Amino acid sequence: MSKNQSFRFAVAPMIDWTDRHCRAFHRVLSRRALLYTEMVTANAVIFGDRGRLIGYSPQEHPIAVQLGGSDPAALAKAAAICAEWGYGEVNLNVGCPSDRVQGGNFGACLMRDPSLVAACVAAMKAEVAIPITVKCRLGVDEQDPEVALDSLADAVLAAGADALIVHARKAWLEGLSPKENRDIPPLDYDRVHRLKARLPDVPVSLNGGIATLEAAQAQLAHVDGVMLGRAAYQQPELLLRVDSLFFGDADPHADAFAAVAAFEPYVAAHLAAGGRLHDITRHMLGLFTGRPGARAFRRHLATEGVKPEANLDVLRAAVDEVRRAEERRSLVA
Ligand SMILES: Cc1cc2nc3c(=O)[nH]c(=O)nc-3n(C[C@H](O)[C@H](O)[C@H](O)COP(=O)(O)O)c2cc1C
């Protein structure tokens, strides 16, 4: 995994958000950004409805699957299935603080058990040829981040992990909800920079609180990659400049209007297969954020787009709200 690969810019795994339709939409906005699935547990991959849980469209590549679990044998089996399904990377979740996840002994609480995480990585590495990466926090609860992050990193690297993605804050498993755990524990980018400085040969990506592409680019002076979660989801238009700014490629579309037009065939195919417009457009609500007409766009999709019979015309009418608002503004200006 070299610095030139898609690792430079990734959209974070986000449960309920980065499903296959969201990823297909993001892929229209950037050809190069690395896209992650929602976290899926190893047992779900092994025993569940794989088409629903890990199915994706070929155009979503480059794509990584994120697994949750702490049983090396189950994770190895799940990783093998994901590799067979064509994923380019398996990422292990060592950062999610939800109760459900703690109950199953995985996610952020694994920061306390580096040797178990290492055993999970080793088992997956033995089973698949694709990169195995780890997404973790700085530590949990009373842990000292100076010690906890190094211990976790050293253990998983010794087990063969190919890269680390660090959400640059602790998780407080006692007392904070998962949502609070994304905002309240303070960010400490310097800690991640120090990790990278200590591990010059290991790809390290920084995640957490990056709100703009400019802030993301500034991080590349210290780390090999950046991962954006909420900013990318809530303002997907920013993805339209990722290919040029992070990869030196041409951007895929001149603007968000052209991107939506290019996305229409995907939406049409989903509708033709019996899917609902809202399955897709719920991930598009942030598209025109900050522009005139953005509220009308969202409102139209939120009221009309949720109707069972909603079709492409609803999406086009929502986009027209933005076009009209921009025309009105240019007449006034
Ligand atoms: C709705 C939502 C769901 C999330 N689900 C996951 C998940 O499945 N796996 C994971 O590792 N992190 C998950 N996260 C955390 C993000 O991947 C990311 O680490 C966090 O949001 C910080 O990055 P940001 O400030 O750029 O959003 C989720 C975050 C959000 C907002």
The ligand as a MOL file (V3000), in Angstrom:
LIG
                    3D

  0  0  0     0  0            999 V3000
M  V30 BEGIN CTAB
M  V30 COUNTS 31 33 0 0 0
M  V30 BEGIN ATOM
M  V30 1 C -23.4870 7.9740 11.4790 0
M  V30 2 C -22.0960 7.4850 11.7980 0
M  V30 3 C -21.8280 6.1360 11.7750 0
M  V30 4 C -20.5270 5.6570 12.0310 0
M  V30 5 N -20.2710 4.3110 11.9220 0
M  V30 6 C -18.9840 3.8770 12.0140 0
M  V30 7 C -18.6310 2.5320 11.6920 0
M  V30 8 O -19.4510 1.7170 11.2750 0
M  V30 9 N -17.3300 2.1540 11.8380 0
M  V30 10 C -16.3560 3.0340 12.2630 0
M  V30 11 O -15.1790 2.6620 12.3550 0
M  V30 12 N -16.6700 4.3090 12.5490 0
M  V30 13 C -17.9420 4.7470 12.4120 0
M  V30 14 N -18.2250 6.0770 12.6060 0
M  V30 15 C -17.1090 6.9970 12.9410 0
M  V30 16 C -16.4900 7.5610 11.6440 0
M  V30 17 O -15.9500 6.5470 10.8320 0
M  V30 18 C -15.3920 8.5790 11.9930 0
M  V30 19 O -14.3690 7.8980 12.6850 0
M  V30 20 C -15.9080 9.7120 12.8770 0
M  V30 21 O -17.1460 10.2060 12.3960 0
M  V30 22 C -14.8840 10.8580 12.9400 0
M  V30 23 O -14.6330 11.3790 11.6420 0
M  V30 24 P -15.3290 12.7550 11.1430 0
M  V30 25 O -15.0930 13.7840 12.2070 0
M  V30 26 O -14.6500 13.0680 9.8480 0
M  V30 27 O -16.7900 12.4610 10.9830 0
M  V30 28 C -19.5060 6.5750 12.3520 0
M  V30 29 C -19.7830 7.9400 12.3670 0
M  V30 30 C -21.0590 8.4060 12.0830 0
M  V30 31 C -21.3160 9.8980 12.0690 0
M  V30 END ATOM
M  V30 BEGIN BOND
M  V30 1 1 1 2
M  V30 2 1 2 3
M  V30 3 2 2 30
M  V30 4 2 3 4
M  V30 5 1 4 5
M  V30 6 1 4 28
M  V30 7 2 5 6
M  V30 8 1 6 7
M  V30 9 1 6 13
M  V30 10 2 7 8
M  V30 11 1 7 9
M  V30 12 1 9 10
M  V30 13 2 10 11
M  V30 14 1 10 12
M  V30 15 2 12 13
M  V30 16 1 13 14
M  V30 17 1 14 15
M  V30 18 1 14 28
M  V30 19 1 15 16
M  V30 20 1 16 17
M  V30 21 1 16 18
M  V30 22 1 18 19
M  V30 23 1 18 20
M  V30 24 1 20 21
M  V30 25 1 20 22
M  V30 26 1 22 23
M  V30 27 1 23 24
M  V30 28 2 24 25
M  V30 29 1 24 26
M  V30 30 1 24 27
M  V30 31 2 28 29
M  V30 32 1 29 30
M  V30 33 1 30 31
M  V30 END BOND
M  V30 END CTAB
M  END
